[in-house]
């Protein structure tokens, strides 16, 4: 793959991640977006529809994961990387969603900060920021 074409594709994929973030209020149901923008450590948990929140959080995670795996594929051109990434994303989704649901169903003010940071892994492509340098290091080392 031509190097310039590769950079263009990665740039477009990163732009898609940015657009998901930019239009998050319009695309996804998430009462915690405005909640965590305020002084949330001293507020009560917002009213929420658990099923709808879980569905939209899952949708956002899937979109971010698919775009992130596309970035990894364009950068490394290795199906092994994609298979391993898919396992990591699936495992992370199951673990994070279980903990996320616990915090949503049992909101306690002293857990808001932990919940805020855990939720970030579901709604933002942070796992990509972990996998990209890990695969690069592995490629350079081998």
N, C-alpha and C positions, 0 to 999 in steps of 0.2 A: 504494500500500500504506500502510495506516495506520501512523503512526510507532510507536505502542506495540506493535502486532503485529509490526512489524519488529524492535524491540528484544527481544521475547520469542523470536522465531525465532533471532536471532543468539545470544541467551543459551543457548538449548537446544543449538544447534550447538557453542558453546564448551564447554558441559557435556559433550557427547559427546567432545570432544577431551580434556577433563580425565579422563573415565572411562576412555578408552583408556590414558592415562598411569597412572591409579590402579591399574588391573587388568592392567598389562603383564606381571607375573609369571605370572598365571593364563592370560592369553590367548595369549601368544607364547613361542615357544622362543627364548631368547637367553642363552647362558651369559655373555655380556659384561656383562649387567646387574649381576650380583654381582661380577664381576671388576673393573669400573670403580668400584664402591663401596669397594673395598679399596685398599690402597697398591699400585696396579697397576704403577707404574713400576719396582718391584723384584720383580715376580712373573713367572712364565712364563705364556704364553698358555694359556687354559683349553682342555680337550678340547671339540671341537665337531664337529657333523655339518654340513658345508658346504652341502649341498643343502637340508637342513631349515632351517638358519639363513637362507639366502638366500630361501627361500620365505616364512618368517615375517616377515623384514625387509621383503620386497616387499609382503606383505599389509598390514603396518602402514603402510607408505608410501602405499599405495593408499587405505586408509581415511582417513588424515590428509589426503591430497590431495583426496579427494572431499568431505569435510566442509569443508575450507578453501575449495574452489571454491564450495560452497554458501553459505558466509559471504560470499564476494566477490559472488556473484550477488544475495543478499538486500540487501547494502549498496549495490551500484551499479546493479542491474537492467539490465545491459548484456551482450548476448551476445558482443560483441567482447572484453570483459574476460575472459569465460570461455574463449573460444577462445585468446586470448593466454596465459592462465594455464595452460591444458591443454598448450600447446606448451612453456612454461617448465617445468612439472612433468615432462613426458615427457623433455625434454632433460636436466634435472637428474637424473632417475632413472637414465638411461643412463650419464651421466658418473659420478655418485656410486657406482652399483653396480659399475662396472668398477674404480674405485679401492678400494672396499670389499672386493671379492673379492681384489684384490691383497694387501691387508693381512691378510685372513683366511687366505689360502693361504700367504703368506710372512710370518709374524709375527716381528717383530724388536723387541726391547725399546726401542730408540731411536725407533721409530715409533709407540709406543703413544699418546702424547699427540696426535699428528696424527690417528691412527686414531679416537681418542675423539671429537675434535671433528668429524671428517668423518661419523662414524656418527650424530651428533646430527641432521644434516640429513636422514637417512633415517628416523629413528625419532621425530622430533618435528616439529611443524608450523612450523618456523622460516621456511620460504619464505613462509608467510602473513604473517609479521611484516615481510617485505621488500616483498611485493606490495601489501598493504593501504595503507600510506602512499604508495607509488609511484603507485597508481591514484588515490588521494585528491588527491595533489599535481597529477597530470595533469588531473583533473576541475576542480579549483579554478583552475588556470592557463588552461584553455581556456574 
